[in-house]
Amino acid sequence: MNPHSDCSGSVPFAELIDQTRQAMDQAQSIVIYGVGNIFPKVWSFVHETGNAAKVSAILDDQPGKGRMTRGTLRVQPPTRSVLENADIIVFTFPTYEGCLRRLGLDPGRPGIVRGDLLDYALTLSRRELNTISWIITSACNSRCNICGYWRSPQVHLDIDRVADTINAYPRTNHYIAGGETYCHPQWQTLFQRIRVKDDILVLTNGLLPEQIWKSCDQHGIVKFSVSLDGGPRAYQRIRGVDGYDRVVRTLRGLVKRPGTTVIVAIVIGPFTELEDFEHVEALCRELGLYLAPIIYREWQQFEGLPTAEIMLKKLPQFSELLHRSPVVSDLDRRFCDTYVTWYHGRLRAPCTSGYTKVCINERGQVTWCTDKLDPQHHLGNLYEASLPDIMASERFYKIAAELRDCNDCWNRSFRRFDVSCHWDRIAARLGNDNPPPQTGPARPSPTQPATA
C-alpha cells in the first residue's frame, strides 16, 4: 500500500481502504500508535476486518494515557523493540517521523499506515462522523473575560436527544461541553444512558471536582479535558473566580483513577502571560499530562470580548515555549506554527468539517462548525429531525457546496484535523510569501451522498 497518500484524490477512498485491509490481512503483528481522535475508527476497522487478534500493542507518548485499556491491551509507552517487531504500525497522527527518529528508527521503514488518512477515507465514504462537538448547556459557573456563556440565558439541551444521537454514533468521538458540562441538571442521566463510553471526552472547567470524579467512578467516563490558565492569580484574572485550587484538586483526583485520560487545556489569549503558560506546563510535567494550547478566537455570538489582534501580537512570544515543551504534542506545535501565516491570509487549507465533524448547541442547532452560526448555515435542528436525516438532507449538501473550501477560521477543535490530512501541501506553501489558493481534497459531491 502507499502509506504516504495524501487527500488529493490520487488514491480513491475505496482503494485506500482496500489496500489497508489487504496489508493487515497479510501481517502477523499490528501495532497502533496513538489513542487520540483517530483511534476509534482504526480500532473498529481492525476488528471488522478480523485482524484484532494481531494487535500486539497500543502505544502512546503521553504517560497519562498508560492508564487506558482497550480490550485486553493496556496502552503503553513506545519502545524500539515493540516497533521493530511489528509488521504494520498504524500511526493515528501525521507527525510520526519525529517519534521514530527519537527511538533511532527509520521513518521510511516499510509497513507504516497513515491512520489519519484511513480515518478520513472511512469517515467520508461511509458518512460516519469522526467527531460531534456538543454544547449541552449554556449555564456556567465561571466568569471568564474571554467567553460570554456565563452572561447568556440558561438553556439546557434535551438529554434524551443527546443520548439517542450519541448511541447512534458509537464509533464517533463525542466532545461534551457547555457552558460548563456539569451545570446541566441532568448530566448524570446522560452519562447513564450512553452505551459506549470509551470515546466520550468531557470538557470541563474543573470547578466541581466531586461531580467530575462521580462521572468517572459511577458512570464510566474516562476522558477529560480540564481548562487551566495559570497560577492562582492568573486564574482569577482570566476566569473571574477563585477556583485554581479546585481545578488542581480535580486534576490530581483524576490522575489517581485507573483508566482515565486527562488533557489540560490552556488558552493563549489576550490576558495570558508567559509565566502563566510556564506554571501550567510545569504542573503537566509533574502529573504526566499533555498540555493542549488553544489559540484565542473571538466568539461571534458574544459581544464585548477582546479582539484576536491583541492575542496575535503575543503569540510569537510563546513559540519557543511550545517547541521545547515535552508535554505539548508535535501536532499541536505544527498547528500553532501555521496560525500566524493563516491569519495574515497567506495560507489556505480545505475544510473537512460537516463531512467529518459537526457542532450541536444547547438549542439543538446542528452547525457545520463552531464558527458558522448564522441561520443560513444551520444544517438542521435535533428537535425537528434526527442527525442522520439532517446529514443526508438536501440542505446539508447545499451548505457543503458553499463551505467545503472555507478558510475563515483556524480553530483547533476543527482545523487541526485539516492540517493533519493536508500537511504535505501546507508545508510546501509555508515558505512562500504569497501561496496560491489551494484546491480541496477529493470528497463526495456536494449534491449527492458519499459512496465508497
C-alpha positions in Angstrom: 0.0 0.0 0.0 1.0 3.6 -0.3 1.4 5.0 3.2 2.1 8.5 2.0 -1.1 9.0 0.1 -2.5 12.5 0.7 -6.0 13.7 0.3 -5.5 14.8 -3.3 -7.6 12.0 -4.7 -4.7 10.2 -6.3 -5.8 7.1 -4.3 -9.6 6.7 -4.2 -11.1 6.1 -0.8 -12.3 2.6 -1.7 -8.8 1.7 -2.9 -7.1 3.2 0.2 -9.4 1.2 2.5 -8.9 -2.0 0.4 -5.1 -1.6 0.4 -5.1 -1.2 4.2 -7.3 -4.2 4.6 -5.1 -6.4 2.5 -1.9 -5.2 4.3 -3.5 -6.1 7.7 -4.7 -9.5 6.4 -1.1 -10.3 5.4 0.5 -9.0 8.6 1.4 -11.1 11.6 1.8 -8.3 14.1 0.0 -4.9 14.1 0.8 -2.0 16.5 -1.4 1.0 16.8 0.5 4.2 17.8 -1.7 7.0 19.3 -5.1 6.8 21.1 -6.5 10.2 20.1 -9.4 11.2 17.9 -8.3 8.9 15.0 -8.1 5.8 17.2 -11.9 4.8 17.3 -12.1 4.3 13.5 -8.8 2.5 13.4 -9.7 0.2 16.3 -13.1 -0.5 14.7 -11.6 -1.2 11.3 -9.1 -3.7 12.7 -12.0 -5.5 14.3 -14.3 -5.5 11.3 -11.5 -6.9 9.1 -10.9 -9.8 11.5 -7.4 -8.7 12.5 -8.0 -7.7 16.1 -6.0 -10.7 17.4 -3.0 -9.4 15.5 -2.8 -6.2 17.5 0.2 -6.8 19.8 0.4 -3.4 21.4 -1.3 0.0 21.6 1.2 2.9 22.2 1.0 6.5 23.1 3.7 9.1 24.1 1.6 10.7 26.8 2.5 8.9 30.1 -1.0 9.6 31.5 -2.6 7.5 28.7 -0.9 4.5 30.2 -3.9 4.1 32.4 -6.1 3.4 29.4 -7.1 -0.1 28.2 -8.8 -1.4 25.1 -9.9 -4.9 25.1 -7.2 -6.9 26.8 -4.5 -4.4 25.9 -3.2 -1.7 28.1 -1.8 1.4 26.5 2.0 1.5 26.9 4.8 4.0 26.0 6.6 3.3 22.7 9.8 1.3 22.7 12.1 0.5 19.9 11.8 -3.3 20.3 7.9 -3.2 20.1 8.0 -1.1 16.9 10.9 -3.1 15.3 8.9 -6.4 15.7 5.7 -5.0 14.2 4.8 -5.8 10.6 2.5 -2.9 10.5 2.5 0.3 12.5 -0.7 2.3 12.3 0.0 5.9 13.2 -3.0 7.9 14.2 -1.3 11.2 13.6 0.9 12.6 10.8 3.9 13.7 12.8 5.2 10.1 13.2 8.6 10.7 11.6 9.9 12.6 14.7 8.6 9.8 17.0 10.5 7.2 15.1 13.7 9.2 14.9 13.7 9.8 18.6 13.7 6.0 19.0 16.5 5.6 16.4 14.2 4.1 13.8 13.9 4.9 10.1 10.8 7.0 9.3 10.8 5.4 5.8 10.6 1.8 7.1 8.0 -0.4 5.3 4.7 -1.2 7.0 3.7 2.3 8.1 -0.1 3.1 7.7 -1.3 6.6 8.0 -4.3 6.1 10.3 -5.4 9.7 9.8 -5.9 9.2 6.1 -7.6 5.8 6.7 -10.0 7.6 9.1 -10.6 10.3 6.6 -11.5 7.7 3.9 -13.7 5.7 6.2 -15.5 8.8 7.5 -16.3 10.2 4.1 -17.1 7.0 2.2 -19.3 5.7 5.0 -20.8 9.1 6.1 -19.7 8.3 9.7 -18.6 11.4 11.5 -15.2 11.5 13.2 -16.3 13.9 15.9 -19.5 15.5 17.2 -19.0 18.6 19.5 -21.8 19.0 21.9 -22.8 22.2 23.8 -25.3 20.6 26.1 -25.9 23.7 28.3 -25.2 27.4 28.2 -25.0 27.5 32.0 -21.6 28.1 33.5 -20.1 28.7 37.0 -17.1 30.6 35.7 -16.9 34.3 34.8 -14.3 34.3 32.1 -13.3 37.5 30.3 -12.6 35.5 27.1 -16.1 33.9 26.9 -19.7 35.0 27.2 -21.6 31.9 28.1 -22.0 32.9 31.7 -23.8 36.0 30.6 -26.2 34.1 28.4 -29.7 32.8 29.3 -29.5 29.3 30.7 -30.6 26.8 28.1 -30.2 23.0 28.5 -30.3 20.6 25.6 -32.8 17.7 26.0 -30.9 14.8 27.4 -32.9 12.1 25.5 -31.9 13.7 22.2 -28.3 13.8 23.2 -28.2 10.2 24.4 -30.1 8.8 21.5 -27.8 10.6 19.0 -24.6 9.5 20.8 -25.8 5.9 20.9 -26.5 6.1 17.1 -22.8 7.1 16.5 -20.8 4.6 18.7 -17.6 4.8 16.6 -17.5 8.6 16.7 -15.7 10.9 19.2 -18.1 12.9 21.2 -16.9 16.1 22.9 -19.4 17.1 25.6 -19.1 20.7 26.8 -21.0 23.8 27.7 -21.0 26.4 29.2 -19.9 24.0 31.9 -20.9 20.4 31.3 -21.7 19.7 35.0 -24.1 22.7 35.2 -26.6 20.7 33.1 -29.1 19.5 35.7 -29.3 16.0 34.1 -25.7 15.3 33.4 -25.9 12.1 35.4 -28.9 10.8 33.4 -26.9 11.5 30.2 -23.9 9.5 31.3 -26.0 6.7 32.5 -27.8 6.4 29.1 -24.7 6.4 26.9 -23.9 2.8 25.9 -20.4 3.1 24.5 -18.3 5.5 26.7 -14.7 4.8 25.6 -14.6 7.8 23.2 -16.6 10.3 25.2 -14.5 13.4 26.0 -15.9 15.7 28.7 -14.6 19.3 28.5 -14.9 21.0 31.9 -13.5 24.0 33.8 -12.8 21.6 36.7 -14.5 23.7 39.4 -16.7 20.8 40.5 -14.3 18.0 41.5 -16.8 15.8 43.3 -19.2 15.7 40.3 -16.4 15.1 37.9 -15.0 12.2 39.9 -18.5 10.8 40.2 -18.9 10.8 36.5 -15.8 8.6 36.3 -16.4 6.4 39.3 -20.1 5.7 38.9 -20.8 6.4 35.2 -17.7 5.1 33.4 -16.5 8.4 31.8 -12.7 8.1 31.4 -11.7 11.0 29.1 -11.5 14.6 30.4 -10.2 17.9 29.1 -9.7 20.3 32.0 -9.1 24.1 31.5 -6.4 25.8 33.4 -4.9 29.2 32.5 -2.2 29.8 35.0 -1.4 30.0 38.7 -3.9 31.3 41.4 -3.7 35.0 40.5 -3.8 34.4 36.7 -6.7 32.0 37.1 -8.8 34.6 38.9 -7.7 37.3 36.5 -8.9 35.3 33.5 -11.6 33.1 34.9 -13.2 35.7 37.2 -13.5 33.2 40.1 -11.2 31.9 42.8 -11.0 28.4 41.5 -7.4 27.4 41.0 -7.2 25.1 44.0 -10.4 23.3 43.0 -9.1 22.7 39.4 -5.8 21.3 40.7 -7.7 19.1 43.1 -9.8 17.9 40.2 -6.7 17.0 38.2 -4.9 15.2 41.0 -8.0 13.2 41.7 -8.5 12.2 38.1 -4.9 11.0 37.5 -5.3 8.7 40.5 -8.2 6.9 38.9 -7.4 3.8 36.8 -8.1 4.0 33.1 -8.6 7.8 32.9 -7.1 10.1 30.2 -6.7 13.7 31.2 -5.7 16.7 29.0 -5.0 20.1 30.4 -6.2 22.9 28.0 -4.7 26.4 28.2 -5.9 29.3 26.1 -3.2 31.5 24.7 -5.2 34.7 24.8 -5.1 38.5 25.4 -4.6 38.0 29.1 -2.2 35.1 29.1 1.4 35.8 30.1 4.5 33.6 29.5 4.7 32.8 33.3 1.1 31.6 33.2 2.0 29.1 30.5 5.1 28.0 32.3 3.1 27.4 35.5 0.6 25.1 33.8 3.3 23.4 31.8 5.2 22.6 35.0 2.1 21.1 36.6 1.5 19.0 33.5 5.1 17.7 33.6 4.6 16.8 37.3 1.3 14.9 36.7 2.4 13.3 33.4 -0.3 15.0 31.3 -0.4 16.5 27.8 -0.9 20.3 27.6 -3.2 21.4 24.8 -2.6 25.0 23.7 -5.7 26.7 22.4 -5.3 30.0 20.4 -7.9 32.5 21.5 -10.6 33.4 19.0 -13.5 35.8 19.1 -16.9 34.3 19.7 -19.3 35.9 17.2 -22.3 35.2 19.4 -20.9 37.2 22.3 -20.3 41.0 22.4 -17.7 42.9 24.4 -14.9 40.3 24.2 -11.3 41.2 23.4 -10.2 41.2 19.7 -8.0 38.5 18.3 -5.4 41.1 17.2 -4.4 41.6 20.9 -3.5 37.9 21.1 -1.8 37.8 17.7 0.9 40.2 18.8 1.7 38.0 21.8 1.6 34.6 20.1 5.2 34.7 18.8 6.4 35.0 22.4 5.0 31.5 23.1 6.7 29.8 20.1 9.9 28.8 22.0 7.9 27.5 24.9 5.7 25.4 22.7 8.6 23.9 20.8 10.7 23.0 23.8 7.9 21.6 26.0 7.9 17.9 26.4 4.1 17.9 27.2 3.0 19.7 24.0 2.3 17.3 21.1 4.1 17.6 17.8 0.8 18.0 16.1 -0.2 21.0 18.3 3.2 22.6 17.7 2.6 22.2 14.0 -0.9 23.7 14.3 0.3 26.7 16.2 3.1 27.3 13.8 0.7 27.8 11.0 -1.7 30.1 12.8 0.0 33.5 12.1 0.6 32.6 8.4 -3.1 31.7 8.1 -4.3 34.8 9.9 -2.4 37.1 7.5 -4.1 35.4 4.6 -1.0 33.6 3.3 -2.2 30.0 3.9 -5.3 28.1 2.8 -6.4 24.7 3.7 -9.6 22.9 2.6 -12.3 22.5 5.3 -13.3 18.9 6.1 -15.9 19.9 8.7 -19.5 19.0 8.1 -18.4 15.7 6.5 -16.1 14.8 9.3 -17.3 16.9 12.3 -20.3 18.9 13.3 -21.3 21.0 16.3 -24.7 20.8 18.2 -25.5 23.6 20.5 -27.7 23.9 23.6 -30.8 24.8 21.4 -30.3 21.7 19.2 -28.9 23.6 16.2 -26.6 21.4 14.1 -23.9 23.6 12.6 -21.0 22.9 10.2 -18.6 24.1 12.9 -18.4 26.3 15.9 -17.9 29.5 13.8 -20.6 29.2 11.1 -23.5 30.1 13.4 -25.7 32.3 11.0 -29.1 30.8 10.3 -28.3 30.3 6.7 -25.6 27.8 7.8 -27.7 25.8 10.2 -27.8 22.3 8.9 -30.9 21.4 10.9 -32.2 21.0 14.5 -32.3 17.9 16.6 -35.7 19.0 17.9 -37.0 18.7 14.3 -35.1 15.8 12.8 -32.6 13.1 13.7 -28.9 13.7 12.9 -28.6 11.0 10.2 -31.6 12.6 8.4 -30.0 16.1 8.8 -26.7 14.8 7.4 -28.5 13.3 4.4 -30.7 16.3 3.6 -30.6 18.5 0.5 -29.9 21.4 2.8 -26.7 19.7 4.1 -25.3 19.3 0.6 -26.3 22.8 -0.4 -24.3 24.2 2.6 -21.5 21.8 2.0 -21.1 23.2 -1.5 -20.7 26.7 -0.1 -18.3 25.8 2.8 -16.2 23.0 1.5 -13.3 25.4 0.7 -14.0 27.8 3.6 -10.8 29.2 5.1 -12.4 31.6 7.6 -11.0 30.0 10.8 -8.1 28.2 12.3 -10.0 26.7 15.2 -8.0 23.9 16.9 -11.0 21.7 17.5 -11.9 21.6 13.8 -8.9 22.7 11.7 -6.2 20.6 13.4 -7.7 17.6 11.5 -7.4 19.5 8.3 -3.8 20.4 9.0 -3.1 16.7 9.6 -4.6 15.5 6.4 -3.2 18.2 4.2 0.2 18.8 5.9 2.4 17.9 2.9 0.8 20.6 0.7 0.6 23.1 3.6 4.3 22.6 4.4 5.1 23.2 0.7 3.5 26.6 0.9 4.7 27.8 4.3 7.9 29.2 2.8 6.0 31.1 0.1 5.1 34.7 0.9 2.1 34.6 -1.3 1.0 31.0 -1.8 -1.6 30.3 -4.5 -5.1 29.2 -3.4 -5.2 25.5 -2.6 -7.7 23.2 -4.1 -9.7 20.9 -1.9 -9.2 17.2 -1.4 -11.2 14.5 -3.0 -14.5 14.4 -1.2 -18.1 13.4 -2.1 -20.0 15.6 -4.5 -21.9 18.2 -2.5 -25.1 17.3 -4.4 -25.2 13.6 -3.6 -24.4 11.2 -0.8 -20.9 9.8 -0.5 -20.1 6.3 -1.9 -17.2 4.1 -1.2 
